[in-house]
Amino acid sequence: MQAAKRGFSGLDLNHDGVISRKEWSFMQARMVAPVPQNGRVQLMCATDQEFKLMDSNHDGKITFAEFTADNFGRDRQPIRGCY
């Protein structure tokens, strides 16, 4: 659980208890920067889909409960439609 808290805190840049779309986009930009140009669109699409799936109540924010309930994607089907 400590690892989940650290991961969540690292994404919750303003420490308001939720990960906003803006904060997620900032993380997305950091991830995309080292990726070769031809792979960036796929990565951005995948991380966008990840946000939508984790935001279970579709309010545009990810709470810690949503973050941990998602089980970090282990129980999900692969993301489709990005490639």
C-alpha positions as CSV (number, residue, x, y, z in Angstrom):
1,M,0.0,0.0,0.0
2,Q,2.9,2.3,0.7
3,A,4.1,2.0,-2.9
4,A,0.6,2.9,-4.2
5,K,0.6,6.0,-1.9
6,R,4.0,7.1,-3.2
7,G,2.9,6.5,-6.8
8,F,-0.3,8.5,-6.3
9,S,1.5,11.3,-4.5
10,G,3.9,11.5,-7.4
11,L,1.0,12.1,-9.8
12,D,-1.0,14.4,-7.5
13,L,1.2,17.4,-8.1
14,N,-0.8,20.0,-6.2
15,H,-1.5,17.5,-3.3
16,D,-5.3,18.1,-3.3
17,G,-6.1,14.3,-3.0
18,V,-7.0,13.7,-6.6
19,I,-5.1,13.3,-9.9
20,S,-6.6,15.8,-12.4
21,R,-6.6,15.5,-16.1
22,K,-4.0,18.3,-16.2
23,E,-1.7,16.4,-13.7
24,W,-2.1,13.2,-15.8
25,S,-1.3,15.1,-19.0
26,F,1.9,16.4,-17.3
27,M,2.9,12.9,-16.5
28,Q,2.0,11.8,-20.0
29,A,4.3,14.5,-21.5
30,R,7.2,13.3,-19.3
31,M,6.7,9.8,-20.4
32,V,6.4,10.7,-24.1
33,A,9.5,12.8,-24.3
34,P,12.1,10.0,-24.5
35,V,9.9,7.9,-26.8
36,P,10.8,8.0,-30.5
37,Q,8.5,10.2,-32.6
38,N,6.8,7.2,-34.3
39,G,5.7,5.7,-30.9
40,R,4.4,8.9,-29.2
41,V,0.9,8.8,-30.6
42,Q,0.4,5.2,-29.5
43,L,1.7,6.0,-26.0
44,M,-0.4,9.1,-25.6
45,C,-3.5,7.2,-26.7
46,A,-2.7,4.4,-24.3
47,T,-2.2,6.7,-21.3
48,D,-5.4,8.6,-22.2
49,Q,-7.3,5.4,-22.3
50,E,-5.7,4.4,-18.9
51,F,-7.0,7.7,-17.4
52,K,-10.5,7.0,-18.6
53,L,-10.5,3.5,-17.3
54,M,-9.2,4.5,-13.9
55,D,-11.7,7.4,-13.6
56,S,-14.5,5.0,-12.8
57,N,-17.1,7.7,-12.0
58,H,-16.1,9.8,-15.0
59,D,-15.7,13.0,-13.1
60,G,-12.4,13.9,-14.7
61,K,-10.3,13.1,-11.6
62,I,-8.7,10.0,-10.2
63,T,-9.1,9.5,-6.4
64,F,-6.8,7.3,-4.4
65,A,-9.6,4.7,-4.2
66,E,-10.0,4.7,-8.0
67,F,-6.2,4.5,-8.3
68,T,-5.9,1.4,-6.1
69,A,-9.2,-0.2,-7.1
70,D,-8.0,-0.4,-10.7
71,N,-5.4,-3.0,-9.6
72,F,-3.0,-1.2,-11.8
73,G,-4.5,-2.7,-14.9
74,R,-3.7,-6.3,-14.1
75,D,-7.4,-7.5,-14.4
76,R,-8.1,-5.5,-17.5
77,Q,-8.2,-6.5,-21.1
78,P,-5.6,-4.9,-23.4
79,I,-6.4,-1.3,-24.6
80,R,-7.6,-1.4,-28.1
81,G,-8.1,1.2,-30.8
82,C,-4.9,3.1,-30.2
83,Y,-2.9,1.6,-33.0
